[in-house]
């Protein structure tokens, strides 16, 4: 596996040199933020694919697929619908031709909507960047057979993402996305048949996995499976519809026509990649179901020991009880149960103290199931080795591309929506570019600390949970007001500001405040069993609608920039 590491590091060094050269072409803020508005159709298509396909797909989506099976397609399906809607708005967004979604929000709702929107976006996007770093740690840990820790791996991932983004801005992002996007598409197409063969053929999934993996709404979704599935669908759709990284790409296109055409091709590529990743994760889970359950039980037992719920010397009996419960509920099949108990006895047999329990490492983390697939494929001869390398390369590519996309966006908000709008509107171009690079480093460091501090504290880190919070925060705070600004002439300043602030507040309350202040009301991770996007989105929409209808209509001149008079 050291060969994989050397090749990946070599690729990163080549990209570093490439981005140093690209950085020399940057002369203005427009070059740094929107690549001089010169992106071709080909570059547009692949950079849009890389905007959306990130560790949310390869790590969070794979974790979800390993736990819930084919039902996990509810998560990416929301994005597919969102892209279809955006197809009809892409040309209009490019014609508007600004830099951030804040430019749109201010035209319709005023400067404070721009400010509040920027704050919500910075929180959400910094969270997204943080779990890209975590994914990078997983990848480098896998390719070195554990020789490089997840902690060190995520530090290296952070270093390269911050470096590339600060060097070239959108110039670096878009042109790095071109080779990365090609690698991602090729890897997913090539890897699937290999992992199916490794798992034992197409019937292997049904033979190894619980029946709920083939249900429309998996029972693993929570207390209300239908509501949870729809909440994932809505979260991804609302994020996609308003995601600023995508709007920046539209602003970067050569023409409105090319922006619209790129979206049409983008939807095909996204559906293909996300479906293939789910399939790869499912067959990898089928090959390692016992190991995934070992990891799940070990994590639960370690938590119970750390919290004082059970004594350290009761860890083994407790783990065997949990294994029995899984077998009884048919989550583990009889042929897998014996191996599961053997693994748990090996892991917890010598545990006598809390420190012993904390040091237990057992099973396979479901978040790394696609990376495990790459390792498995790599054992299948020379061709398999190349296919495994390609899949690991794709995983690296998504971390790099998505991290860069979502790090550039909030730094653009700081510059355009806060610094230039409120502090120094007449700053010269060189100062603006230099200062944005500083903010990229600051935001990247904040994102790293968001994942580093829980690592140091040995907290359980779920990329899926991080992703869901970020999607919900952005989707309910920004997207309703943004789409209304583009499509609903009756939307007013009052309605827009109320929607942004109330949506963000509700997301924080239901995702952070209630779970930490009132854990007793949680039902399988959700307050009272209801996913947070429902109350947060309802409040945001109601605030937008009633706030607009109860305030005076916008004046014609306020609508002119987004709704020009037809001639």
Helices and strands as residue ranges (DSSP letters): H 2-23, H 29-34, G 35-37, H 41-52, H 55-55, I 56-61, H 62-68, G 69-72, H 73-86, H 90-96, H 101-109, H 111-143, H 150-199, H 204-208, G 211-214, G 219-221, H 225-242, H 244-252, H 256-287, H 289-307, G 312-314, H 315-328, H 334-348, H 354-358, G 366-368, H 369-377, H 381-413, I 414-423, H 429-456, H 463-474, I 475-479, H 480-487, H 493-508, I 509-513, H 514-517, G 519-521, E 522-523, E 526-527, H 532-549, H 556-559
